[in-house]
């Protein structure tokens, strides 16, 4: 805990100020007759929308291309949080700059770290922060089902009159996730085991690798707060050449420059590695696109990965 406080002193001071601001406010939740649900990342917003349907209003704080590791609550977010009935966030230190704020608000609002409902033995350790876990749980579709169940239970508790509808919607959505998990498994199996090497901008895909049999390497750690060093780039370039990896991948929420530097380092060794496409990692795609949903994002990622590693791009 001491190391957490030292890393987050500015955030904690802001959290205290925010708590005082919110407790002084008297603005009620939006009087629409619907439960007001605020989420951090889009993946959680999508789960809430699938479960709540027209019975709730969902507002995600972080849109397409936004990096949750670096996100700091804005003044506008304060108002949004004040108007919420329920606040859902990932937890597991994903929203690192918002932890203090969310903990303060939880003293007088329903605030739930939905990914922390996953049994601890199913979580991967963080290689960066002692006593923390890798927060990128949505890349294992089976693990994400724990999150969906936690969202369901939270909505049912917050709005008991609509509990039956939430439960039915969640059951239907969980069935879709079962189908999605089978699809990802079948796509992964198109690749021989020795070709399942996934190299990306940051180390967000470890749950994906464990679930679907990929060896995963990232230029940055699981948090984008750290920059890839020259030695990191050179070491990974050597691995790509030695193992004849055909493609590496960029991410929608991480600047492309580090992957381009890796591509140049590989070229300097006499090997060409393609950029196999853009993956959605910490953020989903734009609204009203398939990739703007969890189901579409996961399908896009596995199709892009398999297609590029098979030489389809």
N, C-alpha and C positions, 0 to 999 in steps of 0.2 A: 504493500500500500504506500510506503514511503516513497518508492521510486515513481509510483503513479502520480503522487502529489507533486513531486519535483518536476515531472515532465509537463504538468498541466496547471501550474500556478495561475497563469493568465485566464485559463478557461474557468478555473474554480472561482476566481474573483468575479468574473462575468456572470457565472451561475448564481452567485449570491445576490448580485445586483438584479439579475433577471427575476429571481424569486421574489425579491421585495417589490419589484415593479408589478409582477403578476398578482401578488396578494393584495396590492393596493387598487387593482382594477376591479370594476364592477360590471364590465361588459359581459352579458350572458352569452351562452352558445347560440348560434344562428337558429332562429325560431322557425325552422322548416318542418319540424315534426320528425326529422330524421336524425339518427345518431351521427354526430360529427366525428370522423376518424381521421387523425393525422398520422402519417407514417414518415419515416426517414427515406429509405430507398424504395425505388419503384417496384421491386420484386414483392415487397410486403404489401404495398398498395394494391398490387394486382391480386394477391391472395385475398385481401380484405374485400375487394370489389366482387370477386367471384363468390365469396361466401355471403356478403351482405346484399348484393344486388341493388335493387331500387330502394331498399329499406334504409340504406346508409348513404352518407356523402363522404367520399375519401379524398384527402388532399395529401399528395406526397411532397415533401420539402425538396427532394433532390430529383431533378429531371434527367433527361438523356445527357450522357457525356460528363456528368458530375462525379467527382471522386469523393466518396464518403469518408475516406481516411483523412482528408484535408478540409472537409466542409466545416465552416463556422456559421452558427446561426446568425441571421441578419436581423435588423430591427423589424422587418416585415414578418419574419418567422415568429417573433415574440407575440404578435397579434394573432397569428394563425394558431399557435400553441394555446394561447389564452382562450380561443373560441372552441377548442377541441373538447369533446367528451371523453375520448379515448386516444391515447398516443401509443403507437406501436413502433418499436425500433429493433434492429437486429441484435445489438449487444455483442458480446465477445470482443469488445474493444474495436469494432469496425468503425463506429462513429466516434473516433478518438477525441475529437475536439468538442464534442457535445455531451460527453459522459456526465460532467458536473452539472450541466444545465438540466439534463433529464432526471438525474437523481434528485435535484432540488424540487422539480415540478412534481415528482412522484409523491411528495409529501401531502399533496392535496388534489391530485388528479389520478386517474387510472393510466399508468404508464407501464408498459410491459416490454421487456427484452425477449422477443419471441424465440430467438435462436437458442436462448439459454434453457429452453425446455427440452432440448436434445440431451439424452443421457450422456453423462461425461465420458463414459467409456467409448462412445461413438465419435468423439471429437478428436481432432488432431492437435498436437501441441504447437504453439507458436515458437518458431525458431528465433524470434526477435525479443519478445517480452516474457520474462519469467512468470510463471503461474498464469499465463493467458493461453487461449486457444486460437487456432486459425479460424477467422470469422466467416470464411467464404463457403458457407455450408450449402448454399443453393445449387452448387454444381453437382451435388449428389441428390438425385431426385427423390430417393427414398428418405434421406435425411430431411429434405424440405417438407415432407409430409408431416413430420413432427411440428414444424412451424405452422403449417396450415391448421393442424389440430389445435394449436395454442391460440391462433387467431380466432378460430371458431369458438373456443371456450370463453375467450375474452369478450367477444361480441354477445354471446349468450348471457353472460353474467351482467353485462352492461345494459342489455335490452331484453329482459326475460319474456316480454310479451311476444317477441318475434323469434324466440329460441328455436322453435320447431322448424321455421323456415331456414334459419342459419344452419341447423343440423342437416337438413335435407340438401341444401346447396353444397355444403362441405362434402357430404358423401359423394355427390355427383362429381365434384372437382377432384377428390381423391382418386376416384376411378379413372379420371383423365390422366392423372399423374402416374398411375400404374401403367397405363398404355404408353405414356411418354417414356418411362424408364425402360420398358421393353424395347421401344424404338431405338433409344440411345445404345442399349446393349447390342442390338442386332447390327446397327451401323458400325459400331466399334469392331465387331467381329469380322467385318469386311477387310480389315487390315491385319496382316500377319503380326504376331506378337512383337517381333523385333523391329517393326516399322511404327509402332505406337510410341513415338517420341514427340512430345508437345513442348515447343519452346515459344514462350510469350514474353511480353514486356515486363510483367511482374508476377510474383509467385502466387497467383490466385487460384490455380487449378488443381491443388493437391487432393481435394475431395473428389474431384472429377477423375483424377488419375487412379486413386485407390478404388473407386467404384467401378470403373470401366477398363481398367488394365492398361493405363498409359504411364510411361515415365515422363515426369513433368519437370521442366527447368524454366526458371524465370530470371531475367536480367536484374530485376530489383527483388527485394524481399516481399513478404506478404503485405507490408504497408508501403505505399508509394512515397512516404516521407523521406525515404533514403534514395540516394541517386546511385545508379550503377557506376562502378569505377572502371577505369581503363583495364585493369587486370581482370575484372569480371567479364568484360566484353571479349578480351583476348582468350581467356580460358574457355568460354562458351564457343567461340569461333573454332578453336582447336577441336572441341568435341564434335561440332557439326561436320567438319572436314573428315575427321577420323571415322565417323559413323555414317557419312554420306547422307545426312538429313536433307530432304529435298525442299522443305519449306519451314518458315517461321511465321509467327502471327503477331499482328498489332492488336491493340485493344481500344475500344471506343472511348474509355475514360482515362487513358494514359497517353502522353505525348509520344509521337511516332519516332522521335529523333534517336532514341537509344536502339531501337530495332534497326533503323537505317545504318547506324554506326556498326552494329553487329554484321549487317549484310556486307558492308565495306570491308570489315576485317576478314570475313570469310573469302571475299573476292581477292584480297591481297594474298591469300594462301593458294590461289589457283582453283578455287571451287566456287560455283554459283549456287546460292540458296535463294529461293523465291520468297517473297512475302505472300503467304498463302491466302491472305484475306484478313478481314477485321472480325475479331471476336467481341462479344459483349461480356464484360467481366463484372465490374462493380456497378454498372448501370445498364439498364435495358435500352432498347431503341426508342425512336420517336413514337408518340401516341398515334393511333390509327394506322400503325404498320404491324405486320405479324411479329416483328422483333420487339415491339412495344408491349408484348405480353410475355409472361414467364414461359408458357408453352412454346411460343414462337421463338423466343430467344434461345432456349435450349436446343430446339430443332435446328435453328440457324447455325449454332456453334458446332454441333456434331457433324452436320452436313459439310460445313466449311472445312473442318479439320480433316475429315476422312477424304473429301475430294482432293484437297491439296496434297496430302501425304500419299495418296494413290497416284498423283501426277495428273489430276484432272484439271488443274488450273494452269 
